[in-house]
Structures are given as C-alpha cells and as structure tokens.
C-alpha cells in the first residue's frame, strides 16, 4: 500500500501569483498534496475613526480581480484555492484541522498586523504544524545583503550603491508543472463583489490614468505594452514626472503591491529589453525605482513599528494637528492650492495619483497644514490601488521630516505646479465637474 501523502497549505496574502513564487515552487517540489487559502479579511474593510474605509472600493476591486486571476492560475496547476471571508484566526484553523494540514507555506511578512495574524492562527492549531516562510517581495534578497539588518544605511544612496556593486539579482524561479489532481476540495469557491465587502460600486471615470485591472495576466500585458509594443521604457526618465495619461509612467506598482508581479519579473524583462532594444538612462531609472521600493521595505524591516509612530524612525517630537475639518478640506480637494486639490480629486475618483502628485499633497498635508502625517498615510492606504505598507509609510515619513530624507525638504506646491503643469492641463483635467 502506498504511503498517504501529507497535505500542505499555501496561505496567500500579498503574493498573488504563481510565477516566480519560491514558496509555491518549494511546496510543489515537496511531494505534498497542496491546497491554497486566501481570505478577504473583514478587518481590512472596516470604517476608521476618520470616516473612511481601511480598504476602499478601488483597491478592493483590484484585489478581487487579482484573486480571481490567482484562482485561475492555481487551477491550471491543479491546486484549489479556498476563498474565505473571515479573519484568518477564525477561518484558517478550521481548514487546517479539516484537512490535517502538516505544513503551511507563506510569504515572510514583518509588519505588526500580519505578524499578529500569524500568531493568532498559530495559537489555534497544533504546534506540530510546520511554518515555511519565504521572502518573495524583494529585488535584492535579504540573504544577499552586504550588511546586517542593523547596519542597513539610513541614506538611500549608500544603500543603492553598495547593493548595485555587491549583489546580483537572483534568477526567476522556474516555471511550475501541474500537479496530479488531489480532489481534496470538491466545492468551487466564489469571489465576493464590492457590495459583499461593504464597499460602493465603481463607475470608471474616463479621465483616469489607471484604467487597468488586477492579476498577473493584466500585469504582464501592461509590461508587454510598456516595453515591447510602445517602447515607452526608452523614455521613462523623461516622462516619469507626468500627470495625465496612462503611459507617462509604467504603472507597475499596483501589480507589485499585491504580488501579482514580482520585482524580479520586471528587472529581468528590463535586462532583456536592454539587450534587444536599447540600454539608456531610462532603462536604468526603472531599476533605480525598484531599488527605492526595496529600500523602504528594508527600512521597515530594520525599524519595525517605528514606521507607524508619530515621531517616525527619527523619533522627532513635532506638534501635529488632528483636525477633522482640515483633513476633510485636504481629502476632498478644497484647500487653497489648486494643484493639491486636482491631485486629491484624482485620487478620490480613481484610486490613482502620480508620484509627483503624491509628494506634493503629502508635503502640503504635513509641512503646510501640519496634520498628523499618519492620517494622510491611512487615507492613501484606503484609496490607492497600489498601496504597499512599507513604501506608503516610508514615503510619508520621508516627506514629513521623520524619515530618511537627510535634507528634510518641503515642497513649494505653487512652484511645482508651474514646473510640472505649466499650462494647467492637469488641473483643468480634474478641477471640472466629474466626467463619466
């Protein structure tokens, strides 16, 4: 009689893909029978005290689309995805017990909410269940860093130069072969819609710079368009401060944020483009931005919960306001600065804002209005389709004077508007009545 195979479970969170996924490859190679799990944690859709959702409709819709794509990709590998709607500590232990799961595979996370989730699940299950964590979200793997965690530089330039000089980006994980059908799960799990998550429906504003959907296929289609069809990559450095349209920037950040794409997938495609089409400052600059993304993740890894504290990693003792009226003026685009207002209306209507816009509205919020920067960061978390905890809080600390900006700069919003929107095209685009 053949030995009964053990069962392993892959817990998906911000790694919603099957391509270049080390954990998934490891579990398939382990010889276990495999099931997968994702939950639309209701805590992520609660209303915060400031009157907005922790995750609102744009990011919610992109997430639904991304999980739908993940489910389809897993089906091609003969792996069933359990789709839940309970907090992990309530839903996951039941499945672990039902299937007598012996191993859990998951992306390594280190921020407080994710760690508490894991601890709460561990308390509910047998200590004999193994936990297998893998770093899936970096360009430069943590094991390859040329310095210890405590020695991670506080200045980006120092981090970038040493990493570029001393680290080779790891190759992509090999493509996966389909498993033998396990027939463990008979039921096909359906996805929630926005109403199920307590969110309002979306009618896409035709002015949006981000008309894209979630999922790995959509992300790779975008990559194909931006690199190979339009060759916009060759001009990225010149257009990246744009404000209007779909192609002034790559827009990859949304697929990166929930793990539909990995940074290595983008990096190695840039390298192929450089060989086959062109290598210039623009192709390098997209790699440069991927390194920035890594850097804020490493700052979060080094400093832990300080990134969520009012004094930031510098532990600065500034006086911050917590004025609901002032916050509402900013959030609704009713400040005295038209450039700020246009960007905030774009965010509210579409779930997207340019990098140039984000720097300006965040600086204005923290340095001009002097409101607790963490409220602004939470509002970005609610609405931005490409919200990533490490980069969101890292950038907000940076512009608020409590993070990694050695010069503690303040943006002159009017000067920025004159430089980057000299004809007022962007402001006219958004400071008119909503167009559908």
KEFISE-951339 format. One record per residue (C-alpha): y, x, z; residue number from 1; residue in one letter. Coordinates in Angstrom, 2 decimals, always signed. Example, Ala and Ser with C-alpha at 12.3 -4.5 7.8 and 13.67 -1.06 7.14 Angstrom:
! residues 2
-4.50|+12.30|+7.80|1|a
-1.06|+13.67|+7.14|2|s
END
This chain:
! residues 436
+0.00|+0.00|+0.00|1|x
+3.42|+1.38|-0.93|2|x
+5.88|+2.10|+1.85|3|x
+8.56|-0.55|+2.29|4|x
+11.95|+0.78|+1.21|5|x
+14.75|+0.89|+3.75|6|x
+17.90|-1.09|+2.99|7|x
+21.38|+0.43|+2.79|8|x
+24.70|-1.40|+2.60|9|x
+27.84|-0.19|+0.85|10|x
+30.95|-1.51|+2.60|11|x
+33.77|-1.64|+0.06|12|x
+37.41|-1.65|+1.15|13|x
+39.94|+0.44|-0.78|14|x
+37.37|+1.94|-3.16|15|x
+36.78|-0.99|-5.52|16|x
+34.95|+0.78|-8.34|17|x
+31.54|+2.07|-9.37|18|x
+32.84|+5.00|-11.46|19|x
+33.44|+8.37|-9.77|20|x
+32.26|+6.97|-6.44|21|x
+30.45|+9.61|-4.40|22|x
+29.21|+7.20|-1.74|23|x
+27.69|+4.82|-4.27|24|x
+26.01|+7.70|-6.08|25|x
+24.59|+9.03|-2.79|26|x
+23.16|+5.67|-1.76|27|x
+21.55|+5.11|-5.16|28|x
+20.04|+8.60|-5.07|29|x
+18.76|+7.99|-1.52|30|x
+15.99|+5.72|-2.77|31|x
+17.08|+2.86|-0.52|32|x
+17.36|-0.71|-1.65|33|x
+21.09|-1.39|-1.86|34|x
+23.38|-4.31|-1.12|35|x
+27.18|-4.28|-1.14|36|x
+29.76|-6.06|+1.01|37|x
+33.44|-6.95|+0.72|38|x
+35.44|-9.30|+2.91|39|x
+38.81|-10.91|+2.34|40|x
+39.71|-10.27|+5.97|41|x
+41.82|-13.21|+7.16|42|x
+43.88|-10.87|+9.34|43|x
+45.27|-9.37|+6.14|44|x
+46.76|-12.72|+5.12|45|x
+48.41|-13.75|+8.38|46|x
+52.13|-14.50|+8.65|47|x
+54.04|-11.81|+10.53|48|x
+56.85|-12.48|+13.00|49|x
+59.41|-11.67|+10.33|50|x
+58.34|-14.69|+8.32|51|x
+56.34|-13.07|+5.53|52|x
+52.61|-12.56|+4.98|53|x
+50.92|-9.25|+5.74|54|x
+49.49|-9.53|+2.20|55|x
+51.29|-11.96|-0.09|56|x
+50.39|-13.54|-3.41|57|x
+50.93|-10.70|-5.90|58|x
+48.80|-8.18|-4.09|59|x
+46.39|-10.96|-3.17|60|x
+45.90|-11.91|-6.82|61|x
+45.49|-8.29|-7.92|62|x
+42.91|-7.84|-5.16|63|x
+40.93|-10.93|-6.25|64|x
+40.87|-9.61|-9.82|65|x
+39.78|-6.17|-8.62|66|x
+36.90|-7.54|-6.53|67|x
+35.83|-9.73|-9.46|68|x
+35.65|-6.61|-11.65|69|x
+33.75|-4.72|-8.93|70|x
+31.22|-7.52|-8.66|71|x
+30.60|-7.38|-12.41|72|x
+30.21|-3.58|-12.37|73|x
+27.77|-3.76|-9.46|74|x
+25.74|-6.46|-11.24|75|x
+25.27|-4.03|-14.14|76|x
+23.68|-1.66|-11.60|77|x
+21.50|-4.49|-10.17|78|x
+23.43|-4.41|-6.89|79|x
+24.53|-7.72|-5.34|80|x
+27.98|-7.98|-3.78|81|x
+28.30|-10.19|-0.71|82|x
+31.81|-11.66|-0.72|83|x
+32.90|-12.76|+2.74|84|x
+36.00|-14.32|+4.27|85|x
+35.54|-13.35|+7.92|86|x
+36.88|-10.37|+9.89|87|x
+34.37|-7.52|+9.40|88|x
+33.20|-7.55|+13.01|89|x
+32.25|-11.23|+12.65|90|x
+30.72|-11.22|+9.16|91|x
+29.21|-7.79|+8.61|92|x
+26.88|-7.56|+11.67|93|x
+25.13|-10.78|+10.62|94|x
+24.24|-9.32|+7.23|95|x
+23.20|-6.02|+8.75|96|x
+20.84|-7.82|+11.11|97|x
+19.57|-10.27|+8.49|98|x
+18.53|-7.51|+6.08|99|x
+17.69|-4.95|+8.76|100|x
+20.13|-2.52|+7.20|101|x
+19.45|+1.05|+8.28|102|x
+22.35|+2.89|+6.63|103|x
+26.00|+1.98|+5.96|104|x
+27.95|+3.83|+3.28|105|x
+31.74|+3.58|+3.28|106|x
+34.92|+5.36|+2.28|107|x
+36.33|+7.53|+5.04|108|x
+39.45|+5.90|+6.50|109|x
+41.52|+7.17|+9.42|110|x
+44.36|+4.72|+10.00|111|x
+44.25|+2.52|+13.07|112|x
+43.35|-0.88|+11.63|113|x
+40.46|+0.46|+9.57|114|x
+39.07|+2.54|+12.44|115|x
+39.23|-0.43|+14.81|116|x
+37.31|-2.49|+12.26|117|x
+34.57|+0.12|+12.13|118|x
+34.40|+0.43|+15.91|119|x
+34.20|-3.36|+16.30|120|x
+31.35|-3.54|+13.79|121|x
+29.51|-0.65|+15.47|122|x
+29.68|-2.47|+18.82|123|x
+27.86|-5.45|+17.28|124|x
+24.97|-3.60|+15.64|125|x
+22.14|-1.31|+16.64|126|x
+23.16|+2.30|+17.36|127|x
+20.23|+3.36|+15.18|128|x
+22.12|+2.27|+12.04|129|x
+23.48|+5.36|+10.29|130|x
+27.08|+5.65|+9.14|131|x
+27.73|+7.69|+5.99|132|x
+31.41|+8.29|+5.27|133|x
+32.77|+9.91|+2.13|134|x
+36.30|+10.92|+1.15|135|x
+36.92|+9.02|-2.09|136|x
+40.70|+8.76|-2.35|137|x
+41.95|+12.34|-2.79|138|x
+42.66|+14.56|-5.76|139|x
+42.10|+17.65|-3.61|140|x
+39.02|+17.12|-1.44|141|x
+39.67|+17.68|+2.31|142|x
+36.83|+20.22|+2.48|143|x
+38.55|+22.34|-0.17|144|x
+41.97|+22.66|+1.51|145|x
+43.18|+26.24|+2.06|146|x
+44.40|+25.34|+5.55|147|x
+43.14|+23.40|+8.57|148|x
+44.31|+19.86|+9.26|149|x
+46.73|+21.06|+11.97|150|x
+48.20|+23.61|+9.54|151|x
+48.98|+21.15|+6.73|152|x
+52.55|+22.10|+5.72|153|x
+55.40|+19.78|+6.66|154|x
+57.17|+20.53|+3.37|155|x
+55.65|+19.20|+0.16|156|x
+56.49|+22.26|-1.93|157|x
+54.47|+24.55|+0.33|158|x
+51.51|+22.17|+0.22|159|x
+51.65|+21.79|-3.56|160|x
+51.95|+25.49|-4.38|161|x
+49.02|+26.58|-2.24|162|x
+46.79|+23.73|-3.40|163|x
+47.59|+24.34|-7.07|164|x
+46.89|+28.04|-6.64|165|x
+43.77|+27.88|-4.49|166|x
+41.94|+24.61|-5.22|167|x
+40.01|+23.44|-8.24|168|x
+39.83|+19.67|-8.63|169|x
+36.21|+18.61|-8.34|170|x
+34.46|+17.15|-11.39|171|x
+33.87|+13.44|-11.76|172|x
+30.70|+12.05|-10.25|173|x
+28.01|+11.49|-12.91|174|x
+27.57|+8.01|-14.37|175|x
+25.17|+5.81|-12.44|176|x
+21.94|+4.36|-13.72|177|x
+20.95|+0.79|-12.92|178|x
+18.59|+0.33|-10.01|179|x
+15.42|-1.71|-10.02|180|x
+16.39|-5.33|-9.19|181|x
+15.91|-5.82|-5.45|182|x
+16.08|-9.65|-5.35|183|x
+17.34|-9.32|-1.78|184|x
+20.18|-11.77|-2.29|185|x
+19.49|-14.99|-4.14|186|x
+22.93|-16.56|-3.83|187|x
+25.77|-15.59|-6.18|188|x
+28.93|-15.26|-4.11|189|x
+32.14|-16.72|-5.47|190|x
+35.60|-15.29|-5.05|191|x
+38.43|-17.04|-3.23|192|x
+41.58|-18.09|-5.01|193|x
+45.13|-17.72|-3.69|194|x
+45.04|-21.15|-2.06|195|x
+41.87|-20.19|-0.19|196|x
+43.75|-17.19|+1.19|197|x
+46.69|-19.36|+2.26|198|x
+48.95|-17.99|-0.46|199|x
+51.16|-19.66|-3.06|200|x
+50.15|-19.66|-6.72|201|x
+51.78|-17.37|-9.28|202|x
+53.59|-18.20|-12.49|203|x
+54.30|-14.85|-14.10|204|x
+57.97|-14.05|-14.56|205|x
+58.31|-12.90|-18.16|206|x
+60.73|-10.13|-17.11|207|x
+58.06|-8.32|-15.11|208|x
+57.41|-4.62|-15.66|209|x
+53.88|-5.10|-14.35|210|x
+52.04|-7.81|-16.33|211|x
+48.64|-6.25|-15.66|212|x
+45.50|-7.46|-13.88|213|x
+43.29|-5.76|-11.34|214|x
+39.96|-4.00|-11.78|215|x
+38.60|-0.76|-13.19|216|x
+38.36|-2.06|-16.77|217|x
+42.01|-3.09|-16.77|218|x
+42.96|+0.27|-15.23|219|x
+41.07|+2.26|-17.87|220|x
+42.61|+0.07|-20.60|221|x
+46.03|+0.94|-19.23|222|x
+45.09|+4.62|-19.20|223|x
+43.88|+4.36|-22.79|224|x
+47.17|+2.74|-23.84|225|x
+49.48|+5.09|-21.95|226|x
+47.69|+8.27|-23.01|227|x
+45.92|+7.78|-26.31|228|x
+47.41|+4.77|-28.09|229|x
+51.12|+5.14|-27.30|230|x
+51.07|+8.82|-26.21|231|x
+53.69|+7.89|-23.62|232|x
+52.25|+10.59|-21.37|233|x
+54.03|+13.17|-23.53|234|x
+57.39|+11.68|-22.45|235|x
+56.62|+10.72|-18.85|236|x
+59.01|+13.20|-17.19|237|x
+61.92|+11.87|-19.26|238|x
+61.22|+8.17|-18.73|239|x
+59.79|+8.04|-15.18|240|x
+63.13|+7.02|-13.66|241|x
+63.33|+3.98|-15.91|242|x
+63.82|+0.46|-14.60|243|x
+62.97|-2.00|-17.37|244|x
+59.74|-2.45|-19.30|245|x
+56.06|-1.65|-18.95|246|x
+56.00|+1.90|-20.31|247|x
+58.74|+3.85|-18.53|248|x
+56.04|+4.92|-16.05|249|x
+52.26|+5.00|-16.02|250|x
+51.85|+2.06|-13.57|251|x
+48.53|+3.61|-12.43|252|x
+49.49|+3.33|-8.75|253|x
+48.18|-0.23|-8.36|254|x
+44.66|+0.64|-9.51|255|x
+44.77|+3.81|-7.42|256|x
+45.89|+1.89|-4.33|257|x
+42.76|-0.25|-4.04|258|x
+40.47|+2.34|-5.56|259|x
+39.84|+0.67|-8.92|260|x
+40.68|+4.09|-10.35|261|x
+40.25|+7.43|-8.62|262|x
+42.89|+10.18|-8.88|263|x
+40.25|+12.46|-10.41|264|x
+39.67|+9.96|-13.21|265|x
+43.35|+10.25|-14.13|266|x
+43.52|+14.02|-13.59|267|x
+40.62|+14.84|-15.87|268|x
+41.94|+12.48|-18.55|269|x
+45.28|+14.32|-18.41|270|x
+43.41|+17.59|-18.85|271|x
+41.60|+16.17|-21.89|272|x
+44.93|+14.95|-23.30|273|x
+46.43|+18.41|-22.81|274|x
+43.57|+19.93|-24.83|275|x
+43.51|+17.36|-27.60|276|x
+47.12|+16.19|-27.95|277|x
+49.75|+18.16|-26.05|278|x
+50.42|+20.05|-22.84|279|x
+54.02|+19.95|-21.64|280|x
+56.22|+19.28|-18.61|281|x
+55.44|+15.57|-18.78|282|x
+51.67|+16.00|-18.63|283|x
+52.11|+18.31|-15.65|284|x
+54.52|+15.89|-13.99|285|x
+51.92|+13.16|-13.74|286|x
+49.62|+15.63|-11.98|287|x
+52.61|+16.52|-9.78|288|x
+52.88|+12.84|-8.78|289|x
+49.16|+12.70|-7.98|290|x
+49.70|+15.67|-5.66|291|x
+52.56|+13.84|-3.94|292|x
+50.16|+10.95|-3.40|293|x
+47.63|+13.33|-1.85|294|x
+50.30|+14.90|+0.31|295|x
+51.28|+11.68|+2.08|296|x
+47.61|+10.97|+2.73|297|x
+47.26|+14.39|+4.34|298|x
+50.41|+13.88|+6.42|299|x
+48.88|+10.62|+7.66|300|x
+45.59|+12.41|+8.34|301|x
+47.41|+15.14|+10.29|302|x
+49.78|+12.98|+12.34|303|x
+47.74|+9.82|+12.88|304|x
+49.59|+6.85|+14.36|305|x
+52.92|+8.69|+14.44|306|x
+53.44|+7.46|+10.88|307|x
+53.73|+3.92|+12.30|308|x
+56.01|+4.82|+15.24|309|x
+59.74|+4.16|+15.08|310|x
+60.56|+7.86|+15.53|311|x
+58.14|+8.86|+12.78|312|x
+56.43|+12.23|+12.73|313|x
+59.71|+13.88|+13.82|314|x
+59.90|+11.64|+16.92|315|x
+63.59|+11.04|+16.25|316|x
+65.44|+8.84|+18.73|317|x
+67.74|+6.86|+16.45|318|x
+69.18|+3.45|+17.26|319|x
+67.73|+0.83|+14.90|320|x
+68.72|-2.82|+14.47|321|x
+66.22|-5.69|+14.40|322|x
+68.45|-8.38|+12.94|323|x
+66.66|-11.20|+11.10|324|x
+69.81|-12.27|+9.27|325|x
+70.45|-8.77|+7.92|326|x
+66.82|-8.38|+6.96|327|x
+66.92|-11.68|+5.05|328|x
+70.01|-10.56|+3.13|329|x
+68.16|-7.44|+2.01|330|x
+64.84|-9.15|+1.27|331|x
+66.43|-11.97|-0.71|332|x
+68.82|-9.75|-2.68|333|x
+72.04|-10.91|-1.01|334|x
+73.59|-7.60|+0.05|335|x
+76.94|-6.25|-1.14|336|x
+75.18|-3.88|-3.58|337|x
+74.11|-5.43|-6.92|338|x
+71.68|-2.58|-7.65|339|x
+69.87|-3.19|-4.36|340|x
+69.85|-6.92|-5.00|341|x
+68.41|-6.59|-8.51|342|x
+65.54|-4.45|-7.24|343|x
+64.77|-6.75|-4.33|344|x
+64.72|-9.82|-6.58|345|x
+62.37|-8.00|-8.96|346|x
+60.06|-7.26|-6.03|347|x
+60.15|-10.85|-4.76|348|x
+59.49|-12.30|-8.23|349|x
+56.83|-9.88|-9.47|350|x
+55.35|-7.70|-6.72|351|x
+56.64|-4.61|-8.52|352|x
+59.56|-2.21|-8.20|353|x
+60.27|+1.12|-9.88|354|x
+60.10|+4.37|-7.95|355|x
+63.86|+4.80|-8.38|356|x
+64.43|+1.31|-7.05|357|x
+62.19|+1.84|-4.03|358|x
+64.03|+4.97|-2.96|359|x
+67.39|+3.24|-3.20|360|x
+66.55|-0.01|-1.43|361|x
+64.69|+1.82|+1.34|362|x
+67.54|+4.27|+1.88|363|x
+70.04|+1.41|+1.92|364|x
+67.90|-0.50|+4.44|365|x
+67.50|+2.44|+6.81|366|x
+70.64|+4.52|+6.30|367|x
+73.28|+1.87|+5.48|368|x
+72.02|-1.28|+7.20|369|x
+70.33|+0.81|+9.92|370|x
+67.49|-1.69|+10.37|371|x
+64.15|-0.57|+11.84|372|x
+62.56|+1.09|+8.81|373|x
+59.10|-0.20|+9.76|374|x
+60.19|-3.76|+8.98|375|x
+61.07|-2.67|+5.44|376|x
+57.76|-0.85|+5.18|377|x
+55.91|-4.00|+6.28|378|x
+57.79|-6.05|+3.66|379|x
+56.72|-3.60|+0.97|380|x
+53.17|-3.89|+2.28|381|x
+53.37|-7.63|+1.87|382|x
+54.63|-7.72|-1.70|383|x
+53.92|-4.50|-3.57|384|x
+50.90|-4.75|-5.83|385|x
+50.37|-1.01|-5.40|386|x
+50.68|-0.88|-1.62|387|x
+48.92|+2.15|-0.15|388|x
+49.27|+2.60|+3.61|389|x
+49.71|+6.39|+3.57|390|x
+52.18|+6.55|+0.69|391|x
+54.12|+3.49|+1.80|392|x
+54.73|+4.73|+5.33|393|x
+55.09|+8.35|+4.19|394|x
+57.83|+7.42|+1.75|395|x
+59.59|+5.13|+4.20|396|x
+59.62|+7.85|+6.85|397|x
+60.90|+10.29|+4.23|398|x
+63.93|+8.23|+3.19|399|x
+64.62|+7.05|+6.74|400|x
+65.10|+10.54|+8.16|401|x
+62.00|+10.54|+10.37|402|x
+59.53|+12.14|+7.94|403|x
+59.05|+15.06|+5.58|404|x
+62.46|+15.32|+3.92|405|x
+63.84|+18.67|+5.12|406|x
+67.34|+17.69|+3.90|407|x
+67.47|+14.13|+5.34|408|x
+69.20|+12.78|+2.25|409|x
+71.00|+9.47|+1.92|410|x
+71.12|+7.74|-1.45|411|x
+74.55|+6.79|-2.81|412|x
+73.47|+3.47|-4.28|413|x
+76.53|+2.98|-6.47|414|x
+76.22|+6.48|-7.94|415|x
+72.51|+5.90|-8.52|416|x
+73.24|+2.62|-10.32|417|x
+75.81|+4.34|-12.54|418|x
+73.39|+7.13|-13.40|419|x
+70.18|+5.17|-13.92|420|x
+71.58|+1.80|-15.01|421|x
+74.82|+2.86|-16.67|422|x
+75.01|-0.18|-18.96|423|x
+73.91|-2.53|-16.22|424|x
+70.89|-3.65|-18.24|425|x
+68.53|-3.72|-15.27|426|x
+71.00|-5.51|-13.02|427|x
+71.71|-8.14|-15.67|428|x
+67.95|-8.45|-16.16|429|x
+67.43|-9.61|-12.58|430|x
+70.75|-10.97|-11.36|431|x
+70.48|-14.03|-13.56|432|x
+68.52|-17.18|-12.90|433|x
+64.76|-16.76|-12.72|434|x
+63.17|-16.92|-16.14|435|x
+59.63|-18.15|-16.63|436|x
END
